[in-house]
Amino acid sequence: MKTSPVTPADLSRSVLSVPPFARKADLTPNPDANRALIRHLEAGGVRTLMYGGNANFYNIPSGECAEILDFLADAAGPDTWVIPSVGPDYGKCMDQAPILRARKFPTAMVLPLPAGFPSTDAGAAKGIRRFAEAFGKPVIVYVKAEGYITPETTAALLNDGTACAVKYAIVRNDSSKDDFLTRLVGLTDRSKIISGIGERPAIIHLRDFGLKSFTSGSVCVAPRGSMRLLELLQAKRYDEAEKIRAAYMPLEDARDEYSPIRVLHEAVTLAGIADMGPMLPMLSNLEAQHHPRVKDAALKLLAHDRALATQLAAA
């Protein structure tokens, strides 16, 4: 596992994959399946593993935290960066701080509070600062909805070193019209802001707002394509990037229609990459009637990725 301090170069060297986390029938972690998914991602060039919402870290028991962290640190390759998540509530963050502090992870992401959870902008900032102080390292702030934290407060956390990055993931009907993101990039270093909603808005976020990388769930099925998309965007080859991005849309459409987390969990299994098993409550596995659509989209995306690998090797 990569343990050096986080820099903007770390954020832009790889798509930030956000994998699901495999479990056995009794809901205990499944080491073999999780390693299989990590190897699949690494074989496709991915060097950042961010375990958050897709891994259902919202619901992991605090007593399981140390075991999972130690497993991930051991399972990742020597140049692969692992980003665990904490929270989302203040109590869970502070319970997890000493566990993380005793280990070599260079950062952790603070999960955002769910909509309707009692919080304020100033309170969220105070909680993030206190966790970062207890952890002893800068953190990643996850902005997923309006009303949780303002652009000004988010920028302040970056500018004073409390945060090393922001995962920006507020979904818009039109990603090119985004007042929050416009204000945020005007207040801080945009090389530390990560597009956090997968391939769908990635071109707009990198081309129009100047962000340098993006997170992806579908990269877990097709890592080479996501990495190629990032390479093309960084080279400003937008027409070529659009052709790569199009291959991801059928699976992304299913994720948006049914559930981004649950569809991805099932897609990795149905594509034959690794058996993700049952989902940890409070989530549940995707209903069986949706499996044919998800399987078809996942297998076609995986086939596209393999064809791309052959094409790039021959070039």
WOSUL-V400954 format. One line per field, one symbol per residue. phi: phi as a letter, one per 30 degrees, with the letter a starting at -180 (. if undefined). psi: psi as a letter, one per 30 degrees, with the letter a starting at -180 (. if undefined). burial: # if it has 24 or more other C-alpha atoms within 12 Angstrom, else .. A space follows every 50 residues. Layout:
phi=???
psi=???
burial=???
//
This chain:
phi=.dbdedbedddcdaeddbddbdbdedideceddddddddddddcjdbbcc cbdddhdecddedcedddddddddddddcccccdcbidddededddeddd edbcddabcdddddejddabeddddddddddedddibdccccccadjdad eddddddddcidccabccbddbdbddcbdddeddddcadddcccdcbide cddddddccidcabdacdeddbddddddeddddddicdddddddeeddde dddddddcleddddeddddddidaddidddeccbdddddcdedddddddd ddddddddedddddd
psi=kkgllkleeefffkkjkillkkllfgglkjeeeeeeeeeeeefgfkgkjj jcefghfegkkeffeeeeeeeeeefklfgkkkjlllafleeeeeefefee eflgkfllkjkkklkfkjlleeeeeeeeeeeeeeeglllkkjjflkfekl eeeeeeeefggekflkjjhjkkejffjjeeeeeefffajffgkkkggafe geeeeeeffglflllkefffeieeeeeeeeeeefghieeeeeeeeeffee eeeeeeeejeeeeeeeeeeffgekjfalkkkglllkkeffeeeeeeeeee eeeeeeeeeeeeef.
burial=###..##..##############.....###.################## ##########.#..##.##.#######..###########.######.## #.###########.......#..##.######..################ #.#######.###########...#..#.###.##..############# #######.##########################...#..##.####### #####...#############.########....##....#.###.#### ##.##..#.......
//
